[in-house]
Amino acid sequence: MIPALAPGERVLVRYGATFKVGDIVLVDRGERVDIKRVTRIEDGHIFVEGDNSEVSTDSRHYGAVSKEAIIAKVIRRIWTR
């Protein structure tokens, strides 16, 4: 899959927004914040993956994240010149 975002791009997020499979979200990983796509939701556990699966560290490595770990939903890419 072609990545939806490139390093250094800016995004507009909505805190507290509901999200579904396919949405891009900010994930609190403790020492860092990741931007990942929601791939599966099961019993309050959220599975996330990066769009570039060959190099992404995501739920395939660290497992599902809790709903509380989702900080915000990305709602728009901000184009800059």
Residue frames relative to the residue before (quaternion, step in Angstrom):
aa qw qx qy qz dx dy dz
M 1.0000 0.0000 0.0000 0.0000 0.00 0.00 0.00
I 0.4378 -0.6743 0.5273 0.2750 3.56 -1.00 0.80
P 0.4899 -0.6788 0.4493 0.3121 3.62 -0.76 0.95
A 0.4596 -0.6865 0.4996 0.2606 3.57 -1.03 0.83
L 0.7855 0.1903 -0.0812 0.5833 3.57 1.13 -0.67
A 0.2701 -0.7366 0.5964 0.1696 3.54 -1.16 0.63
P 0.6337 -0.5247 0.3855 0.4178 3.59 -1.14 0.50
G 0.7930 0.3021 -0.2436 0.4696 3.54 -0.98 0.91
E 0.5299 0.6136 -0.4282 0.3991 3.60 1.20 -0.19
R 0.3594 -0.7234 0.5508 0.2101 3.55 -1.19 0.58
V 0.1217 -0.7922 0.5961 0.0476 3.52 -1.13 0.73
L 0.3499 -0.6716 0.6082 0.2381 3.51 -1.33 0.43
V 0.0968 -0.8167 0.5683 0.0253 3.59 -0.79 0.99
R 0.2484 -0.7265 0.6156 0.1777 3.53 -1.30 0.36
Y 0.3049 -0.7516 0.5630 0.1588 3.55 -0.64 1.16
G 0.8216 0.2394 -0.1839 0.4835 3.56 -1.04 0.77
A 0.4499 0.6996 -0.4524 0.3218 3.60 1.22 0.13
T 0.4701 -0.6201 0.5310 0.3355 3.55 -1.17 0.51
F 0.1169 -0.7903 0.5992 0.0526 3.55 -1.14 0.59
K 0.1742 -0.7665 0.6124 0.0841 3.51 -1.31 0.44
V 0.7051 -0.4084 0.3414 0.4684 3.54 -1.31 0.08
G 0.7497 0.3556 -0.2958 0.4733 3.54 -0.92 0.99
D 0.5915 0.5723 -0.3651 0.4351 3.59 1.22 -0.40
I 0.3621 -0.6863 0.5840 0.2385 3.55 -1.26 0.51
V 0.0397 -0.8221 0.5664 -0.0433 3.56 -0.81 1.06
L 0.4189 -0.6332 0.5772 0.3006 3.52 -1.37 0.29
V 0.1407 -0.8053 0.5751 0.0300 3.54 -0.79 1.08
D 0.3299 -0.7246 0.5754 0.1871 3.59 -0.83 1.04
R 0.0615 -0.8137 0.5779 -0.0090 3.56 -0.51 1.22
G 0.6583 -0.5075 0.3094 0.4619 3.57 1.17 0.51
E 0.8336 0.1454 -0.0468 0.5308 3.56 0.17 -1.27
R 0.8007 0.1196 -0.0613 0.5838 3.58 1.27 -0.21
V 0.3359 -0.6903 0.5918 0.2459 3.54 -1.33 0.18
D 0.1602 -0.7917 0.5862 0.0625 3.57 -0.78 1.05
I 0.2657 -0.7011 0.6295 0.2039 3.55 -1.27 0.46
K 0.1001 0.8056 -0.5669 0.1400 3.57 -0.54 1.22
R 0.4447 -0.6600 0.5364 0.2807 3.53 -1.32 0.32
V 0.4327 -0.6772 0.5323 0.2662 3.58 -0.98 0.88
T 0.1213 -0.8239 0.5521 0.0409 3.58 -0.70 1.09
R 0.8007 -0.0135 0.0353 0.5979 3.58 1.16 -0.51
I 0.1022 -0.7643 0.6344 0.0548 3.55 -1.14 0.73
E 0.0979 0.7957 -0.5858 0.1192 3.56 -0.67 1.17
D 0.8604 -0.1154 0.0626 0.4923 3.58 -0.74 1.08
G 0.7537 -0.3994 0.2200 0.4732 3.58 0.83 0.93
H 0.6226 0.4889 -0.3504 0.5006 3.59 1.25 0.02
I 0.2206 -0.7883 0.5694 0.0751 3.52 -0.89 1.04
F 0.1880 -0.7594 0.6150 0.0985 3.55 -0.87 1.01
V 0.0554 -0.8075 0.5868 -0.0215 3.55 -0.79 1.08
E 0.0480 -0.7820 0.6208 0.0267 3.54 -1.19 0.62
G 0.4627 -0.6385 0.5363 0.3010 3.51 -1.25 0.53
D 0.5785 -0.6106 0.4147 0.3472 3.56 -1.12 0.58
N 0.7066 0.3693 -0.2478 0.5504 3.59 1.14 -0.52
S 0.1888 -0.8640 0.4572 0.0936 3.54 0.39 1.29
E 0.5968 0.5906 -0.3703 0.3974 3.61 1.12 -0.47
V 0.8038 0.2404 -0.1210 0.5305 3.60 1.08 -0.60
S 0.5439 0.6562 -0.3864 0.3525 3.60 1.24 -0.13
T 0.2296 -0.7045 0.6517 0.1624 3.53 -1.18 0.73
D 0.1679 0.8016 -0.5361 0.2045 3.55 -0.49 1.22
S 0.8169 -0.2515 0.1679 0.4911 3.61 -1.19 -0.42
R 0.5646 0.5800 -0.3972 0.4326 3.59 1.15 -0.36
H 0.7222 0.4012 -0.2268 0.5159 3.59 1.24 -0.48
Y 0.8235 0.2191 -0.0967 0.5143 3.59 0.84 -0.95
G 0.5678 -0.6311 0.3737 0.3737 3.59 1.24 0.16
A 0.7332 -0.4027 0.3140 0.4491 3.52 -1.36 -0.14
V 0.2902 -0.7173 0.6005 0.2018 3.54 -1.27 0.47
S 0.5305 -0.6222 0.4617 0.3439 3.56 -1.16 0.48
K 0.6413 -0.5150 0.3974 0.4069 3.55 -1.24 0.39
E 0.6260 0.5555 -0.3256 0.4398 3.58 1.09 -0.69
A 0.6268 0.5471 -0.3385 0.4397 3.62 1.17 -0.45
I 0.5809 0.5523 -0.3823 0.4599 3.59 1.26 -0.23
I 0.2769 -0.7990 0.5192 0.1245 3.56 -0.45 1.25
A 0.7910 -0.1448 0.1723 0.5689 3.56 0.82 -1.03
K 0.4031 -0.6688 0.5674 0.2614 3.52 -1.35 0.27
V 0.3925 -0.6871 0.5569 0.2523 3.57 -0.96 0.89
I 0.1177 -0.8269 0.5476 0.0501 3.56 -0.69 1.05
R 0.8154 0.0032 0.0053 0.5789 3.61 1.17 -0.33
R 0.3708 -0.6617 0.6007 0.2527 3.53 -1.20 0.63
I 0.2663 -0.7494 0.5839 0.1630 3.58 -0.98 0.83
W 0.2862 -0.7717 0.5494 0.1437 3.54 -0.56 1.20
T 0.0626 -0.7809 0.6212 0.0216 3.55 -0.95 0.92
R 0.3840 -0.7228 0.5249 0.2336 3.56 -1.17 0.49
